[in-house]
Amino acid sequence: MGLKKFIKLIKDKGYTVLENQKFCDHTTFKIGGKIRAFVKVSDEVSLIQLLKLVKKYKIKYFVLGRGSNLLCSDKTFFGVVIKVELNTLTRRNDYIISGAGVSLFRLNTYAINCGASGLEWSYGIPGSVGGGVKMNAGCFGKEMKDVVHCVTFTDGKKIYKRFAKDLDFGYRHSFFSNNEYVILKVWFKVNFVDKLQVKNRSNEFLQLKKATQPCEFASAGSVFKRVNGITPVPILLEKCHLKGVGVGDAVVSTRHCGFIVNTKNATFRQVFKLICKIKKTVFKKFGIILKEEIVILR
Ligand SMILES: Cc1cc2nc3c(=O)[nH]c(=O)nc-3n(C[C@H](O)[C@H](O)[C@H](O)COP(=O)(O)OP(=O)(O)OC[C@H]3O[C@@H](n4cnc5c(N)ncnc54)[C@H](O)[C@@H]3O)c2cc1C
């Protein structure tokens, strides 16, 4: 089935399809072209049904969280972008149970308000719970794997549940890195302590991020993974004199040279060229092949 017919089909089934969206308005990099069909899903049943339909009719699709780890092409995306807006957030016993679409910022605010400790380090990461778990987001020596208890997810047929020990968590990697499952809900194991303690700790981490990351510019966070999960890339880039180097409006941040920033109107091609230039330079000097942490959607 063609995309036009598919859009009509899902509209007939009650989905609201936005046809004039652009990736640059849905990503923190502020880069990316038109999206032919953009559908927000705010309940599990609609998400599962939509997944089933895109798969049945072999329609190209992409699952979007908060777009904070993405570099998207400037060309039109001829498919369906499924924006995960599963936004439920509750607590039960020692757990916070969060929909995959909840922003980490909202999760942190919730944790602060109920004195739940364990997630403080993630305050200020601009992603969603689903994106965070898929990437095993982390900073300051902590990662999602330290606080995730279990996850429910779907392939459009069934809902599955797995505990953290079976989620193959590694450095910026999880069971979800190499498959098409969509995360629905996450149970976080937290400790209920004094509210003020959680608030202060969270704010400390937030201030640290603000002081070290180029928050004044659009970006997608660290572009490359640490080498072997250990050597920080900024050290290598500094040694290669790549700090401040740019292609058009895409520039290696001077504040945190693991970030490429969009200083004005950077394009996909400019960022991509800069990534290639960095990889080539680092390989020439150290013989190291850098791997991207960001997801590149062409
Ligand atoms: C200023 C800045 C600072 C950052 N700091 C950090 C940091 O300190 N530590 C860190 O780890 N990262 C950091 N990041 C990167 C980013 O915020 C995280 O990787 C975040 O977890 C990505 O979540 P997202 O919802 O934005 O995912 P998206 O960018 O929307 O998507 C990323 C990937 O996850 C997939 N995905 C999204 N939702 C789901 C779902 N429900 N089910 C299955 N797959 C899904 C997408 O298809 C895509 O493959 C930073 C980014 C910025 C811009």
The ligand as an SDF file (V2000), in Angstrom:
LIG
                    3D

 53 58  0  0  0  0  0  0  0  0999 V2000
   22.1110   19.0530   25.8670 C   0  0  0  0  0  0  0  0  0  0  0  0
   22.0830   17.5350   25.8790 C   0  0  0  0  0  0  0  0  0  0  0  0
   22.6350   16.8570   26.9470 C   0  0  0  0  0  0  0  0  0  0  0  0
   22.6350   15.4640   26.9780 C   0  0  0  0  0  0  0  0  0  0  0  0
   23.2130   14.8420   28.0490 N   0  0  0  0  0  0  0  0  0  0  0  0
   23.2240   13.4930   28.0810 C   0  0  0  0  0  0  0  0  0  0  0  0
   23.8340   12.8080   29.1850 C   0  0  0  0  0  0  0  0  0  0  0  0
   24.3350   13.4120   30.1210 O   0  0  0  0  0  0  0  0  0  0  0  0
   23.8230   11.4480   29.1490 N   0  0  0  0  0  0  0  0  0  0  0  0
   23.2620   10.7290   28.1200 C   0  0  0  0  0  0  0  0  0  0  0  0
   23.2810    9.5020   28.1670 O   0  0  0  0  0  0  0  0  0  0  0  0
   22.6760   11.3620   27.0830 N   0  0  0  0  0  0  0  0  0  0  0  0
   22.6470   12.6990   27.0270 C   0  0  0  0  0  0  0  0  0  0  0  0
   22.0600   13.3430   25.9710 N   0  0  0  0  0  0  0  0  0  0  0  0
   21.4860   12.5340   24.8580 C   0  0  0  0  0  0  0  0  0  0  0  0
   19.9830   12.2060   24.9900 C   0  0  0  0  0  0  0  0  0  0  0  0
   19.3090   13.1770   25.7630 O   0  0  0  0  0  0  0  0  0  0  0  0
   19.7360   10.8240   25.6060 C   0  0  0  0  0  0  0  0  0  0  0  0
   20.3530    9.8160   24.8510 O   0  0  0  0  0  0  0  0  0  0  0  0
   18.2340   10.5280   25.7140 C   0  0  0  0  0  0  0  0  0  0  0  0
   18.0820    9.4230   26.5430 O   0  0  0  0  0  0  0  0  0  0  0  0
   17.5330   10.2520   24.3880 C   0  0  0  0  0  0  0  0  0  0  0  0
   16.1330   10.1680   24.6310 O   0  0  0  0  0  0  0  0  0  0  0  0
   15.0550   10.7220   23.5820 P   0  0  0  0  0  0  0  0  0  0  0  0
   13.7080   10.4780   24.1190 O   0  0  0  0  0  0  0  0  0  0  0  0
   15.3630   12.1360   23.2210 O   0  0  0  0  0  0  0  0  0  0  0  0
   15.3320    9.7640   22.3470 O   0  0  0  0  0  0  0  0  0  0  0  0
   15.2410   10.1260   20.8110 P   0  0  0  0  0  0  0  0  0  0  0  0
   16.3720   11.0300   20.4520 O   0  0  0  0  0  0  0  0  0  0  0  0
   13.8930   10.5610   20.4450 O   0  0  0  0  0  0  0  0  0  0  0  0
   15.5240    8.6850   20.1760 O   0  0  0  0  0  0  0  0  0  0  0  0
   16.7500    8.0190   20.3950 C   0  0  0  0  0  0  0  0  0  0  0  0
   16.5540    6.5430   20.0000 C   0  0  0  0  0  0  0  0  0  0  0  0
   15.6370    5.9490   20.9050 O   0  0  0  0  0  0  0  0  0  0  0  0
   14.5340    5.3980   20.1770 C   0  0  0  0  0  0  0  0  0  0  0  0
   13.3510    5.5120   21.0250 N   0  0  0  0  0  0  0  0  0  0  0  0
   12.8030    6.6300   21.5770 C   0  0  0  0  0  0  0  0  0  0  0  0
   11.7290    6.2950   22.3320 N   0  0  0  0  0  0  0  0  0  0  0  0
   11.6050    4.9500   22.2590 C   0  0  0  0  0  0  0  0  0  0  0  0
   10.6830    3.9840   22.8010 C   0  0  0  0  0  0  0  0  0  0  0  0
    9.6670    4.3400   23.5840 N   0  0  0  0  0  0  0  0  0  0  0  0
   10.8620    2.6770   22.5010 N   0  0  0  0  0  0  0  0  0  0  0  0
   11.8920    2.2760   21.7050 C   0  0  0  0  0  0  0  0  0  0  0  0
   12.7780    3.1270   21.1520 N   0  0  0  0  0  0  0  0  0  0  0  0
   12.6360    4.4500   21.4290 C   0  0  0  0  0  0  0  0  0  0  0  0
   14.4730    6.1740   18.8720 C   0  0  0  0  0  0  0  0  0  0  0  0
   13.8500    5.4340   17.8520 O   0  0  0  0  0  0  0  0  0  0  0  0
   15.9660    6.3750   18.6040 C   0  0  0  0  0  0  0  0  0  0  0  0
   16.5100    5.2120   18.0340 O   0  0  0  0  0  0  0  0  0  0  0  0
   22.0490   14.7410   25.9170 C   0  0  0  0  0  0  0  0  0  0  0  0
   21.4630   15.4260   24.8520 C   0  0  0  0  0  0  0  0  0  0  0  0
   21.4790   16.8130   24.8190 C   0  0  0  0  0  0  0  0  0  0  0  0
   20.8370   17.5320   23.6790 C   0  0  0  0  0  0  0  0  0  0  0  0
  1  2  1  0
  2  3  1  0
  2 52  2  0
  3  4  2  0
  4  5  1  0
  4 50  1  0
  5  6  2  0
  6  7  1  0
  6 13  1  0
  7  8  2  0
  7  9  1  0
  9 10  1  0
 10 11  2  0
 10 12  1  0
 12 13  2  0
 13 14  1  0
 14 15  1  0
 14 50  1  0
 15 16  1  0
 16 17  1  0
 16 18  1  0
 18 19  1  0
 18 20  1  0
 20 21  1  0
 20 22  1  0
 22 23  1  0
 23 24  1  0
 24 25  2  0
 24 26  1  0
 24 27  1  0
 27 28  1  0
 28 29  2  0
 28 30  1  0
 28 31  1  0
 31 32  1  0
 32 33  1  0
 33 34  1  0
 33 48  1  0
 34 35  1  0
 35 36  1  0
 35 46  1  0
 36 37  1  0
 36 45  1  0
 37 38  2  0
 38 39  1  0
 39 40  1  0
 39 45  2  0
 40 41  1  0
 40 42  2  0
 42 43  1  0
 43 44  2  0
 44 45  1  0
 46 47  1  0
 46 48  1  0
 48 49  1  0
 50 51  2  0
 51 52  1  0
 52 53  1  0
M  END
$$$$
